[in-house]
Amino acid sequence: MKAFTLKENGGIENLQLSEINNPEINAGEVLIKVKAVSINPIDTIVRQNRSSLLRILGPEKDENRFILGWDVSGVIEKTGSDVTEFKEGDKVFGMINFPGHGKAYAEYVAAPAKHIALKPGNISFEEAAAATLSAMTAWQGLVTHAKIKEGDKVLIHAAGGGVGHFAIQIAKSFGTYVIGTGSSSKKDFVLKLGADEFIDYTKEKFAEKISDADIVLDSIPKQEHLLRSIAATKDGGTLISIKSYFEGELAEKAKAKGLYTDRILVNSNGNDMKQIARLLEEEKIHPHVSEIFKFEDLPKAHQQIESGKTMGKVVVVL
């Protein structure tokens, strides 16, 4: 089968289109013929940075060739002996083995059955692939960790990005008041997604406008940004960070306001994937796929993500 492999960290030229053997599956796995994969910022970070690759993939000691990616949609070609929930021919999607070695940049993927869900019939394979890691991060951040509930005021940073655009829709599905931040070019997009307010971070200081958010979802890896998010969160509220830990001054400031804080790392979870599938089927969330690349152009998809200008998601089709 064809797969993009990585032997050394670095630029997109290190992603090499290779011919390798199809994966074998164990008793609890299914073999998926991949139709689409989506690309995330973490994909580019793992490609570039050796320590990130080792931390996220957790490779075997003698492993020296890697297949990146975790987000897939496709059709089951084979099931392991212990798999009872899925059958050959099922159309499925999921975030595979995250954190871990997902091996999604390939024509076939061996996926634990507990990491996938049936693809809703009202969405395409491209949309399904897009609604995986980013959607799961938003779901686990808001639902699992923040315990979102009806009536909450929710502040979502980078609201026009992959995680952010799902977070707006998930938050609105719970009956909350949503404020999104972003650059002026993303204002119309964010409001169309359902946000009640938009703050242009290039012109306004969100912490001067908001001090009573019940929940803040922060994906900006800067201490000064998190300090402003602390100021925007009401006393006793919840601040969830996707990229930074709460240490030193951050921990002290958060404690002084009685905040619940957490730095989350999304984890593959089939039950959560089924919740995403339900929201997709009920049309309460919709993936925005801004650009689609052919499989042989996958490195260009990395370039697009690294531009920092993507609205929604970037998808690669096979």
C-alpha distance (Angstrom), angle and dihedral (degrees) to the residues before:
residue distance angle dihedral
M1 . . .
K2 3.81 . .
A3 3.79 118.2 .
F4 3.77 138.0 160.4
T5 3.79 108.6 -118.5
L6 3.79 132.4 -169.4
K7 3.80 123.4 -152.8
E8 3.80 100.1 166.0
N9 3.78 131.5 24.7
G10 3.78 117.8 -111.7
G11 3.79 141.2 79.1
I12 3.78 129.7 -2.2
E13 3.80 89.9 -88.6
N14 3.81 86.7 73.0
L15 3.80 89.9 67.6
Q16 3.80 101.1 91.7
L17 3.80 124.6 -167.5
S18 3.81 103.4 -131.2
E19 3.79 141.0 174.6
I20 3.82 111.3 -124.9
N21 3.80 139.0 157.7
N22 3.79 120.7 -79.7
P23 3.81 112.3 -100.8
E24 3.78 121.1 -101.0
I25 3.80 118.1 -129.7
N26 3.78 129.6 -140.4
A27 3.80 128.3 -142.0
G28 3.80 94.8 -81.1
E29 3.80 97.9 43.8
V30 3.78 139.6 82.9
L31 3.78 128.7 -147.1
I32 3.80 110.8 -126.5
K33 3.79 124.0 -161.0
V34 3.79 97.4 -144.0
K35 3.80 120.3 -128.0
A36 3.81 98.9 171.8
V37 3.79 142.1 -0.8
S38 3.78 129.9 -166.4
I39 3.79 127.6 -138.6
N40 3.81 123.4 -133.8
P41 3.81 134.2 -171.3
I42 3.81 88.5 -108.4
D43 3.83 88.2 61.2
T44 3.80 90.8 60.6
I45 3.81 92.6 44.0
V46 3.82 92.3 52.4
R47 3.82 90.1 46.9
Q48 3.80 92.1 52.7
N49 3.79 103.3 36.2
R50 3.80 125.9 58.6
S51 3.81 95.7 -161.1
S52 3.81 90.6 51.5
L53 3.80 90.5 48.8
L54 3.80 91.7 52.1
R55 3.81 92.6 44.6
I56 3.81 97.1 47.8
L57 3.81 102.5 32.9
G58 3.81 97.5 36.9
P59 3.82 91.4 -156.7
E60 3.77 127.5 -161.1
K61 3.82 114.7 -93.0
D62 3.82 95.1 -105.1
E63 3.81 96.8 35.6
N64 3.81 110.7 122.8
R65 3.81 105.5 161.6
F66 3.78 121.3 63.3
I67 3.77 136.9 -169.1
L68 3.79 110.4 -152.5
G69 3.80 129.2 -153.2
W70 3.80 137.0 71.1
D71 3.82 107.4 -163.2
V72 3.79 116.5 90.7
S73 3.77 143.7 158.5
G74 3.76 125.1 -175.3
V75 3.78 148.6 106.0
I76 3.81 126.6 -59.2
E77 3.80 111.5 -117.4
K78 3.80 98.7 174.4
T79 3.81 138.4 9.7
G80 3.79 130.7 -150.2
S81 3.80 120.3 -116.0
D82 3.82 93.4 -102.9
V83 3.81 96.1 48.9
T84 3.80 112.6 106.0
E85 3.81 103.5 152.4
F86 3.81 96.6 65.3
K87 3.80 135.5 42.2
E88 3.79 139.1 -166.3
G89 3.78 111.2 -71.9
D90 3.81 95.7 28.8
K91 3.79 114.8 138.5
V92 3.79 107.6 -132.3
F93 3.79 143.8 167.1
G94 3.76 136.8 -168.1
M95 3.77 152.4 136.6
I96 3.79 103.9 -91.8
N97 3.82 123.7 -145.3
F98 3.80 99.3 -25.2
P99 2.94 116.2 -164.0
G100 3.78 90.9 29.8
H101 3.78 140.0 49.4
G102 3.82 104.7 -41.6
K103 3.83 96.3 170.7
A104 3.80 92.5 -159.0
Y105 3.82 99.0 150.3
A106 3.79 92.3 86.1
E107 3.79 143.8 85.9
Y108 3.80 90.4 -110.4
V109 3.79 130.4 30.9
A110 3.82 130.3 -168.2
A111 3.80 104.7 -139.9
P112 3.80 130.9 -176.6
A113 3.80 107.1 -116.8
K114 3.82 88.5 -132.6
H115 3.83 90.2 64.3
I116 3.81 100.2 56.7
A117 3.80 142.1 66.3
L118 3.77 135.9 -163.4
K119 3.79 112.5 -86.7
P120 3.81 111.2 -114.9
G121 3.78 111.6 -115.6
N122 3.79 93.6 -128.7
I123 3.82 95.3 65.9
S124 3.80 133.6 63.7
F125 3.79 126.8 -117.9
E126 3.81 87.5 -107.3
E127 3.80 92.1 54.6
A128 3.80 91.4 44.7
A129 3.80 92.6 53.4
A130 3.80 88.8 50.1
A131 3.81 92.2 53.1
T132 3.79 97.2 65.4
L133 3.83 126.4 76.5
S134 3.80 95.2 13.1
A135 3.80 93.7 44.8
M136 3.80 91.6 44.5
T137 3.81 91.1 50.7
A138 3.79 90.4 52.9
W139 3.82 91.9 45.4
Q140 3.79 96.2 47.6
G141 3.81 91.9 42.8
L142 3.79 95.6 50.5
V143 3.79 103.0 28.6
T144 3.81 108.2 26.5
H145 3.80 98.1 35.6
A146 3.82 107.2 21.2
K147 3.83 96.1 37.0
I148 3.81 91.6 -140.1
K149 3.81 116.3 -154.3
E150 3.77 140.3 -179.8
G151 3.80 114.1 -70.9
D152 3.80 96.4 24.3
K153 3.79 119.6 138.8
V154 3.80 106.2 -131.0
L155 3.80 126.9 -166.0
I156 3.81 114.4 -160.5
H157 3.79 120.6 -170.5
A158 3.82 122.9 -151.8
A159 3.78 84.8 19.2
G160 3.80 94.8 173.9
G161 3.80 95.6 56.2
G162 3.78 131.9 89.2
V163 3.80 98.3 -82.0
G164 3.79 94.4 29.7
H165 3.79 97.3 55.9
F166 3.80 90.7 51.6
A167 3.81 91.8 44.2
I168 3.81 91.4 56.9
Q169 3.79 92.2 52.2
I170 3.80 95.2 43.4
A171 3.81 91.3 48.5
K172 3.81 91.5 49.5
S173 3.82 90.3 50.2
F174 3.82 86.9 63.4
G175 3.79 92.4 53.5
T176 3.80 98.3 -106.6
Y177 3.81 135.1 146.5
V178 3.80 107.7 -111.1
I179 3.79 130.5 -158.4
G180 3.79 118.1 -173.3
T181 3.79 129.6 -164.7
G182 3.78 127.0 -153.4
S183 3.78 144.9 116.5
S184 3.79 120.5 -58.1
S185 3.81 91.7 -102.9
K186 3.81 89.8 65.9
K187 3.82 98.4 46.5
D188 3.81 97.5 99.3
F189 3.80 91.8 43.5
V190 3.81 93.3 51.2
L191 3.81 93.8 47.0
K192 3.80 91.3 47.0
L193 3.81 88.7 55.2
G194 3.81 87.7 61.5
A195 3.79 105.7 -92.9
D196 3.81 112.0 152.3
E197 3.80 93.7 -148.4
F198 3.78 137.2 17.8
I199 3.79 127.0 -153.8
D200 3.79 118.7 -162.5
Y201 3.80 102.8 -144.2
T202 3.80 91.1 -160.1
K203 3.81 91.2 62.8
E204 3.81 106.7 22.2
K205 3.81 136.9 46.8
F206 3.78 106.8 -131.0
A207 3.81 94.0 -158.0
E208 3.82 89.2 60.3
K209 3.80 90.7 54.5
I210 3.80 101.3 39.6
S211 3.79 130.5 43.4
D212 3.80 101.7 145.6
A213 3.81 107.2 61.2
D214 3.79 112.6 144.3
I215 3.80 90.7 -156.3
V216 3.79 131.7 19.5
L217 3.81 121.2 -170.0
D218 3.81 108.1 -161.7
S219 3.80 122.7 -172.4
I220 3.81 98.0 166.4
P221 3.85 112.3 110.1
K222 3.80 97.2 -144.2
Q223 3.81 127.3 106.7
E224 3.80 93.8 -143.8
H225 3.80 89.6 54.3
L226 3.79 92.0 52.0
L227 3.81 90.0 48.8
R228 3.81 88.2 56.8
S229 3.80 89.8 47.1
I230 3.80 89.1 53.8
A231 3.81 88.5 53.8
A232 3.82 90.3 49.9
T233 3.82 93.3 52.2
K234 3.80 118.0 87.0
D235 3.80 120.1 -119.5
G236 3.79 107.7 -78.8
G237 3.82 92.1 15.5
T238 3.79 130.6 129.7
L239 3.79 129.2 -100.9
I240 3.79 118.3 -172.5
S241 3.80 120.4 -170.3
I242 3.78 122.6 -163.1
K243 3.80 97.1 -168.3
S244 3.83 112.5 19.3
Y245 3.78 136.3 62.2
F246 3.80 123.2 -132.2
E247 3.78 104.6 -117.9
G248 3.81 137.1 141.2
E249 3.79 113.2 -11.1
L250 3.80 91.9 5.8
A251 3.79 92.0 56.4
E252 3.82 92.3 45.6
K253 3.81 94.3 49.6
A254 3.79 92.4 46.5
K255 3.79 92.5 48.2
A256 3.81 91.2 50.4
K257 3.82 88.8 59.4
G258 3.79 93.9 42.8
L259 3.79 92.7 -118.2
Y260 3.75 126.5 167.6
T261 3.80 104.6 -132.3
D262 3.76 132.2 -177.0
R263 3.79 138.1 169.4
I264 3.78 105.5 -146.2
L265 3.78 134.2 -158.4
V266 3.77 112.6 -165.2
N267 3.80 116.2 -120.7
S268 3.81 130.3 -157.4
N269 3.80 108.3 -102.0
G270 3.77 124.5 164.6
N271 3.80 93.5 -158.3
D272 3.81 90.4 56.8
M273 3.81 89.0 45.3
K274 3.79 88.4 56.5
Q275 3.80 89.7 53.3
I276 3.80 89.0 54.0
A277 3.81 88.6 48.9
R278 3.81 89.8 51.8
L279 3.80 92.7 51.8
L280 3.80 90.3 48.0
E281 3.80 92.2 49.3
E282 3.81 91.2 48.1
E283 3.83 88.7 48.2
K284 3.79 91.3 -124.4
I285 3.78 89.9 127.6
H286 3.78 130.3 29.1
P287 3.82 126.3 -171.3
H288 3.77 114.6 -126.6
V289 3.81 107.6 -143.4
S290 3.79 105.9 -165.8
E291 3.79 98.3 179.4
I292 3.81 138.0 12.1
F293 3.81 123.5 -156.6
K294 3.79 131.1 -168.6
F295 3.79 115.4 -113.2
E296 3.80 94.1 -107.4
D297 3.81 88.1 54.9
L298 3.80 94.4 53.9
P299 3.84 92.9 119.8
K300 3.82 87.8 60.2
A301 3.81 88.2 56.8
H302 3.81 87.4 58.2
Q303 3.79 88.5 52.9
Q304 3.78 90.8 52.3
I305 3.80 92.2 52.1
E306 3.80 90.8 47.9
S307 3.80 90.4 54.9
G308 3.81 88.2 73.3
K309 3.80 89.9 -141.2
T310 3.79 100.8 99.4
M311 3.79 118.2 128.2
G312 3.77 110.1 -152.6
K313 3.77 114.9 -28.4
V314 3.82 143.4 -17.6
V315 3.81 117.0 -142.3
V316 3.81 134.7 -168.2
V317 3.81 120.3 -153.3
L318 3.79 129.0 -152.6
